[in-house]
Amino acid sequence: MQEERTLILIKPDAVQRAIIGKIIERFEQKGLRIVGLKMLTIDDTLVEEHYYHHKDKPFFNDLKKFMQSSPVVALVLEGVECIGAVRLITGITKSSEADAGTIRGDFAMSMASNIIHASDSKETAEKEIRRFFKSEELFNYGRCDYQVVYSR
């Protein structure tokens, strides 16, 4: 079982609805570690680079406008088989068909406003993490295998 890292973008619709914490909590409850976290606005270059595969599609300008409508929260998660676990927790892209209990199934309003982006493979995750984070913005730490006992 191999440790992996993946990129998550909590999109403007989730930021505007103030459900960032609820989304992050789902990943933490699963046991995934947050090794990078920041809020940012996405400029034209970053939108075009991240969504290059949609650039020639008729909906691209609306997608770009949506992604720039408020800040996004970018995070890097780490854990055993993290990418698959995150995709399962996130739910399918078409939120109207996403299972209840998934982030999109519970929170997403439409295909266009689907709350969250999650990398779809190890190769994609590596590229996307480099796109949004500098190496010095990522942290390495292990699981806490001990209990701290406080006494008065």
DATAHU-V678920 format. One record per pair of residues at least 12 apart in sequence whose ideal C-beta (glycine too) atoms are under 10 Angstrom apart, sorted by the first residue. I is the first residue (numbers start at 0). J is the second residue. Records with the same first field share a line. If there is no record, write none. Layout:
I: J / J
//
This chain:
0: 78 / 79 / 80
1: 79 / 80 / 81 / 121
2: 32 / 77 / 78 / 79 / 80 / 81 / 141
3: 31 / 76 / 77 / 78 / 79 / 80 / 81 / 82 / 83 / 84 / 85 / 118 / 121 / 124 / 125
4: 31 / 32 / 34 / 35 / 75 / 76 / 77 / 78 / 81 / 82 / 118 / 121 / 124 / 125 / 127 / 128 / 132 / 137
5: 26 / 31 / 74 / 75 / 76 / 77 / 78 / 81 / 82 / 83 / 84 / 85 / 86 / 117 / 118 / 119 / 120 / 121 / 123 / 124 / 125 / 127 / 128
6: 35 / 49 / 73 / 74 / 75 / 76 / 82 / 85 / 116 / 117 / 118 / 123 / 124 / 125 / 126 / 127 / 128 / 129 / 130 / 131 / 132
7: 22 / 23 / 26 / 31 / 33 / 35 / 36 / 71 / 72 / 73 / 74 / 75 / 76 / 85 / 88 / 89 / 102 / 115 / 116 / 117 / 118 / 124 / 127 / 131
8: 39 / 41 / 49 / 66 / 71 / 72 / 73 / 74 / 114 / 115 / 116 / 117 / 118 / 127 / 131
9: 22 / 23 / 38 / 70 / 71 / 72 / 73 / 74 / 102 / 114 / 115 / 116
10: 22 / 41 / 65 / 66 / 68 / 69 / 71 / 72 / 107 / 112 / 113 / 114 / 115 / 116
11: 40 / 41 / 64 / 65 / 66 / 67 / 68 / 69 / 70 / 71 / 72 / 112 / 114
12: 65 / 68 / 69 / 106 / 107 / 108 / 109 / 111 / 112 / 113 / 114 / 115
13: 69 / 71 / 72 / 102 / 106 / 107 / 112 / 113 / 114 / 115
14: 38 / 68 / 69 / 70 / 71 / 72 / 114
15: 68 / 69 / 70 / 112
16: 106 / 108 / 112 / 114
18: 102 / 105 / 106 / 114
19: 38 / 71 / 72 / 74
21: 102 / 105 / 106
22: 72 / 74 / 88 / 89 / 102 / 105 / 106 / 114 / 115
23: 36 / 72 / 74 / 76
25: 85 / 88 / 89 / 100 / 101 / 102 / 105 / 106 / 115
26: 74 / 76 / 78 / 81 / 84 / 85 / 88 / 89 / 102 / 117
27: 76
28: 88
29: 76 / 78 / 81 / 84 / 85 / 87 / 88
30: 78 / 79 / 81 / 84 / 142
31: 74 / 76 / 77 / 78 / 79 / 81 / 84 / 85 / 88
32: 75 / 76 / 77 / 78 / 81 / 138 / 139 / 140 / 141 / 142
33: 74 / 75 / 76 / 77 / 138
34: 74 / 75 / 76 / 77 / 78 / 128 / 132 / 136 / 137 / 138 / 139 / 140
35: 73 / 74 / 75 / 76 / 77 / 128 / 131 / 132 / 133 / 134 / 136 / 137 / 138
36: 72 / 73 / 74 / 75 / 76 / 132 / 136 / 137 / 138
37: 70 / 71 / 72 / 73 / 74 / 75 / 131 / 132 / 136
38: 69 / 70 / 71 / 72 / 73 / 74
39: 70 / 71 / 72 / 73 / 131
40: 66 / 67 / 68 / 69 / 70 / 71
41: 63 / 66 / 67 / 68 / 69 / 70 / 71 / 73 / 131
42: 67
43: 63 / 67
45: 66 / 67 / 71 / 130 / 131
46: 59 / 62 / 63 / 64 / 65 / 66 / 67
47: 59 / 63
48: 126 / 127 / 130
49: 66 / 116 / 126 / 127 / 130 / 131
50: 62 / 63 / 66 / 116
58: 110 / 111
61: 111
62: 111
65: 111 / 112
66: 116
71: 115 / 116 / 131
72: 115
73: 116 / 127 / 128 / 130 / 131 / 132 / 136
74: 131 / 132
75: 118 / 124 / 127 / 128 / 131 / 132 / 136 / 137 / 138
76: 88 / 117 / 118 / 124
77: 137 / 138 / 139 / 140
78: 142
81: 117 / 118 / 121 / 124
82: 117 / 118 / 119 / 120 / 121 / 123 / 124
83: 120
85: 102 / 115 / 117 / 118 / 119 / 124
86: 101 / 117 / 118 / 119 / 120
87: 100 / 101 / 117
88: 100 / 101 / 102 / 103 / 115 / 117
89: 101 / 102 / 103 / 104 / 107 / 113 / 114 / 115 / 116 / 117
90: 102 / 103 / 104 / 105 / 106 / 107 / 113 / 114 / 115 / 117
91: 103 / 104 / 107 / 113
92: 107 / 110 / 113 / 115 / 116 / 117 / 119
93: 107 / 109 / 110 / 113
94: 106 / 107 / 108 / 109 / 110 / 111 / 112 / 113 / 114 / 115
95: 107 / 108 / 109 / 110 / 113
96: 110
97: 113 / 114
101: 115
102: 114 / 115 / 117
103: 115 / 117
//
